[in-house]
Amino acid sequence: FGPLCQQPGCIERFDVYSVSVTSSVGCFDKKKKEGESATSSTCSSSMHSIDGATCTEDTTSNIEVILVDVRIGNRLNGHDRIVHGGIISCIMDEAFGWGYEAIQRSTIGLGFADEGYLHAFTANMHIQYRNPLPAESDFVVRVYHDTERSEGRKVYLTSKIENYNGSVVYIEATALFIQMKSKL
């Protein structure tokens, strides 16, 4: 996020966690209840593994692949005390990108910088704003791989932004990533 992470009141935390599905209870909620820290560093640029943690399945074809712990300040507002929709789009696109990377790591065992990694780009993204996302808040972004729709070079993802206990859904989104035919 560059400057959005380098100033107080902007995106103050963006910690990405890869997950594995084992039941219908959220892994982030479990870590919080146990009193463990779910963060590593401000605006992290690497993926942390919480394999074996309890995570969620959205539907039978949507498997949760990452969870992002976010803290946003009060300098990225559209309306007073409400995060600007463009900032939300940026957060969602970044989370979808990390979701794609998690899928690549789990299916072919390669990360972004590895030889043979299949790079992809966002072909489209659709966002439904369900509730205003308050400024100066902590929230979770959950990204799911839609295994039923994904095929060939097309990778479909869904996502939602919710409060820590999942009782309020602020945003729901879908994205299509297209894998490149050849290396960059």
JOQUI-V551076 format. One line per field, one symbol per residue. ss: DSSP state (h for helix, s for strand, l for the rest). phi: phi as a letter, one per 20 degrees, with the letter a starting at -180 (. if undefined). burial: 1 if it has 9 or more other C-alpha atoms within 8 Angstrom, else 0. Layout:
BEGIN
ss: ???
phi: ???
burial: ???
END
This chain:
BEGIN
ss: lhhhhlllllssssssssllllllllhhhhhhhlllllllllllllssslllllllsllllsssssssssssllllsllllsslhhhhhhhhhhhhhhhhhhhhhhhhlllllllllllssssssssssllllsllssssssssssllllsllsssssssssllllllssssssssssslllll
phi: .lgfddcfndeebbddceccecaedfffffffffnefddcbflfdcedecgnfecddfbfdddfdbcdeccdeddceeegmcffgfffgffffffgfffggfffffedmddgeffnfefbcfebbccdeebgefflcdbcddddeeffefaleececcbbdbfgemfcdeccbcbdddfffcff
burial: 0000101011111111111111001111111100000000001100100100111111001111111111111101100011110011100110110111111110000110000011100100101000000011011111111110010001111111111100001111111111110000
END
